[in-house]
Amino acid sequence: MTSPVIAVVGGGQLARMMAPAAAELGVRLRVLVESPGTAAAQVVADAPVGAASDEVAIRALIASSAGQDAADVLTFEHEHVPNDLLTDLIEHGTPVRPGPHALVAAQDKIVMRTRLGELGVPCPRWRALPSSVDEGRAALGEFLADVGGEAVVKLARGGYDGKGVRVVSGAGEADDWLVGATEGGPPVLVEEKVPFRRELSALVARRPSGEVRSWPVVESIQRDGVCSEVIAPAPDLSDDIDARAREIAVAVAEGLDVTGVLAVEMFEVPVDPADPDGPTTVLVNELAMRPHNSGHWTIDGAVTSQFEQHLRAVLDLPLGSTDPVAPWTVMVNVLGSERDALTDALPELLDRFDTARVNLYGKDIRPGRKLGHVNVSGADLDETRAAARGAAALLMRGDDGRVRGTANAAEPDSAAEPETNEAEPAAAAVNTEESAL
């Protein structure tokens, strides 16, 4: 009996972390990688080279040929694949999961906001700006007046980790992006600046036959627009907010017909802005239709990891338990390093932090780059968090004892995600997105 073949577009760390789960299930991965040295290419034997926009490469990825079985399903580690091609693949018999009708809501923020509004999902107030510079400037000025003089402008496509995001207080502060939109660049939208208390993430998985499972809601801590740390479950989260966040995530998965893992990033905000310490509610910030940085804790902290669950879901297999295996799991990202090689830290790290689970992505070291993460699970949150932070710091620290911060250019979860946008200053506690990893 032939093992199922899952074709994956994108050769970054998300595809790399699918490999252990696939091996345990006896599933074969075939990953389209950007170059032979990508994170996934180092661990997946069947890794042809090609671009996500290359129709010939994607058709070859799923096709049967001499010595190659046809793929049973096509999935992704990033959202940047031409939808017309995906629609054609479906029409010719290859399941694509998630499908292009769902994927477009993760590719385009204007589509996302429109669809979420149609589903009745709570979001920040927003408006798509006309592409004309004069009309766009006028619309932005009107919006600023409506929301109190400060707002967040975003590129509809291509932004990640705080890029493609800009806090503005003047109507002319997005003129360059509006000019770009008139010249074929991404459209522009504006959202109210949300004074949120913290960022949460609700992760769910859904299979084509309709089964849905959700993990505990987590707190995601951002630094310089990049996810730095995740705490599972979110500390001091009320039962009402936990239930509401999960309910929203399931509603989005079902309403958009998502197959696979879906991450719904949210703001926890005061119900009454005049009472910042009072009752809270949630607003949806971003969507990712794939495994996500906020779910890396599940590799060691849940019965079923997001990577195994994604493979089960796209094959329409029964989904696994999402129960945590410990009261707390903390994930800390390794963002750049002063070391020549991260593995130089392992002797000291593994000796000092014997509960730490280290996951390195096989990437060349660059400032701010997502190079790996550390998971620690335990019964005491303060001890668990200190161990995770300490282990990650050892990986980032050079011989001189310095620890690299995250202020430099960061990477998305997927090595394939294009870096086409100028990095923008990321303000604290505003709607910047972490796509990520």
Buried (B, 14 or more C-beta within 10 A) or exposed (E): EEEBBBBBBBBBBBBBBBBBBBEEBEBBBBBBBBEEEBBBBBBBEEBBBBBBBBBEBBBBBBEEEEEBBEBBBBBBBBBBBBBEBBBBBBEEEBBBBBBBBBBBBBBBBBBBBBBBEEBEBBBBBBBBBBBBBEEBBBBBEEBBEEBEEBBBBBBBBBBBBBBBBBBBEEBEBBBEBBBBBEEEBBBBBBBBBBEBBBBBBBBBBBBBEEBBBBBBBBBBBBBBBBBBBBBBBBEEBEEEBBEBBBEBBBBBBBBBEBBBBBBBBBBBBBEEEEEEEEEBBBBBBBBBBBBBBBBBBBBBBBBBBBBBBBBBBBBBBEBBEBEBEBBBBBBBBBBBBBBEEBEBBBEEBEEEBEBBBBBBBBBEBBBBBBBBBBBBBBEEBEBBBBBBBBBBBBBBBBEEEEBBBBBBBBBBBBBBBBBEBEBBEBBEBBBBBBBBB
